[in-house]
Amino acid sequence: MADAAVSSSRSVAVMLENSSIRECEVVRDAGIGVRAFVKGGVRQRHHHRADARSRAHSRRPGRGNGPRHDVRRDPEFVALPDPSAWTPIAGLWDDRVAGLAAGDVVAWCQQGIEEARAVSAEAILSGGADLAVGEVAWPARREWPRDRGTHLGIGYMAVVAHGDDIGAYFEQDTARAA
């Protein structure tokens, strides 16, 4: 038995340091994964970034082209799950979150800096925000719907000093985690 899955994801991570935006990283990824089950063992192979460079990389010797002996055994394996028994988990996808841009995440961090400074001009803020959107589908199993998930996270640590008095404050929120 064998199956395959294709995936696509986008993530945005904004990092704050010393009340300034230090970095904004946007990663888009796509890939394919294949699993084969033979005599109670499973072998998996995953490739990401379906571009010419990654295809050339996967053809190098030792990268899945020859016999391998690191197959994981599962004495309990009987068969792949029945697609008709699969039920998606509701509430993991939000179209509004999926439509957010990197600039939106940067704007949240800029707003956090401004709000901290409004409380105290001496506030030093660190932390950041992240956004993740991902989908996976099983093309060989047309009756299986795709899995989709969105995630938002934001967290700040503020340090405020007034003379010898120093206070540290932390706030974190996460929503629509998948």
N, C-alpha and C positions, 0 to 999 in steps of 0.2 A: 504494500500500500504506500501511497505517496500523496502529498498535497503541496500546494504552493500558495503564497500570499504576497500581495503587492502592498506597499505602504507609501504614504506621503506625509510629510510633516513640515511645520514651520514653527520656529521658536524665536522669541525676542527676549533678550536679557539686558537690562540697564542696571549698571552698578554705580552707586554713589560712594564718594570718598571725600572727607573733609568738606562737606556741604557743596560739592561740585559733582557734575556727571563725569565719571572717570571713563566709562566705556559703554557703548551700545553694540551688542552683537546680534546679528540676524542670521539664522541658519535655516536653509531650506534643504530638505533631504528627501530622497525617494529611493526605494529599494525593492528587492524581491527576496523572498526566502523560500527554500524548498526543504521538505522533510521526507525522508524515505524510511520505511519500516520493513525490516527483513529479519525473520527468525528471532523475534523478540528484541531486536536492537533498533535503535534509531540513529540516523545520521542527519545533521542539519547543515545547511549552507546558506549564508546571507551575503548579499551584495548591495551596497548603497551607492548613491550617485551614479545613475545609469548613463555615464558619459564614456567617451573613448578611453580616457586615462584609466578608469576603474576596470573596464573590460580588458585592457591590456594587462593590468595588474593581476587580474584573476586567472590569466592564462600562464603565468610563470610557474615553473616546476615547484612542486610542493604546495601549491595553492588549490588543491582539489582535483588535480588531473591524474593522480596515481592512486594506487591502493592505500587505504588508511586503516589503521587498526585501533583507532580511538573511538569506536562505536560504543555508545552507552546502552547497556542492557536493561530491559524492564520486564521482569518475569510476570508482571500483572497485565501487560498490554494484550488486548484482545482485538480491538478494531478502533478506527477513528470514530469520533462521535457521529451520530445520525444528525444530518443537517436539519431535519424537521423538528428535532427536539430543542434546537437552539433558540433562545429568547434574548433579544437585545436588552441591555440595561437602560432604562429610561433616564433622562435628565443629564446625560454626560455631554451633550452637544448644545451649544447656544450659537445661533447664527450671528447675533450681535458681537459675541466674543470672537468668532471666526473672522469677522469682517474688520476687526481692529488693525490698525497699521502700527509700524514701529514708532512713528511720531506720536501716537496716542500714549504709548508706554513712557516715552521720554517726557511728554507733557505731565503725566502723573508725578514723575520724579521731580520735575521742576516745581510743580505745585507743592509737593511735600517740603521742598527746601524753603519756599516762600512762607508756608504755614509755620514751619519751625522758627524761622526768623521773626515772624510776627509775634510769637510768644516770647522769644528772647533773641536779641541780636547776637548774643554770644553762643547760640546753639550751634553745635557741630554735628552734622547729620551724616550717617553712613547707612548702607543697605542697598535697596534697589527694588526693582519690579521685574516680573517675567510673565510672558504670554506663551502658551503652547497650543497648537492646533494640529491634530493628527487624524489620519484615516487609514484603515487597512481593509482589504477585500480579498476574498478567496475566489479568483476567476474560474477555477475548475469546478466550483460548487455554486452555480448560478442561483440556486435557491437560498443561499446564505446572504442575508443583507450585510452590508459593510459595517464595521465598527468605526465609530467616530467619537472623538473626545476633544474638549476644549478645557483650558486651565488658565486661571489668572492668579497671580500671587504678588503681594507687595509687603515689604517689611522695612522698617526704619529703626535705627538706634540713634537717639539724640543724647548728646552729652552737653550739659550746661554747667558752666563754672561762674560763680560769683565770689570773687576773692578766694578764700580757702574752702568754700563750700562747693562741692561737685556733685551733680546728680546725673544719673543715667536713666534713660527711659527707652522702652522698647515697645513697638506695636507691629503686629503682623496680621494680615488677612489673606485668605485663600478662598477662591470660589470656582465652582464648576470643575473640580478636579476629576480627571479621568485616569 
